[in-house]
């Protein structure tokens, strides 16, 4: 599974440790060590038929494999999962980067740009885009902006602590990178709308996609561009990526000489 994902093949997976069977496929030629595949996910009859779990199987020779690829959001199952708040990092007065840890036997497969919905005790939901790229799924990263009077974001900024337990459902969303296209991209983000763009750009870089990408990130003031070094590094390290920050209400303190207005 890791080799396939690193080579740009989108194979299905779930737990990444041999427990769920979502990554099951057939070995047509060659030999594998089944690794820590659990009998409940890969029974003896499946092994005898040439099946294996790609998340934990290791090659013992060159291989020819038969497996379906994930091509659209419809190919990925929507799950309800618990998670633990791993870290809360205040990156601006009104923005927190939240890292979530999933149970040891779970991973969330998603497409770069998709989102999850927190399931609150009163039955309400709150949606947030996933900011990390799919290959970097040890933690889920969310960018949360404090909304005046917002019940959930007020809790995040006021009472939430590391190790708190939450529940969410996902992934959702039809905003994701169309990897088969060669067309240039214009990426427009306002405030924490930078989160899904971050996932998309980091995924594209990881996959070696060199389509021209022009990113416009808009905020009220300089502090609203809460991770400024990141898009600057993308643009300086990759000739096909451009970055244009835009401020709508720059103050004299900002000493802003860049683009202005509503992005």
Secondary structure, 3 states (H helix, E strand, C coil): CHHHHHCCCCECCCCCCCCCCCCEEEEEECCEECCCCCCCCCCHHHHHCCEEECCCCEECCCCEEECCECCCHHHCCCEEEEEEEEEEEEEECCEEEEEEEECCCCCCCCCCCCEEEEECCCCCEEEEECCCCCCCCCCEEEEEECCCCCHHHHHHHHCCCCCCEEEEEEEECCCCCCCCCCCCEEEEEEHHHHHHHHHHHHHHHHCCCCCCEEEEEEECCHHHCCCHHHHHHHHHHCCCEEEEEEECCCCHHHCCCCEECCC
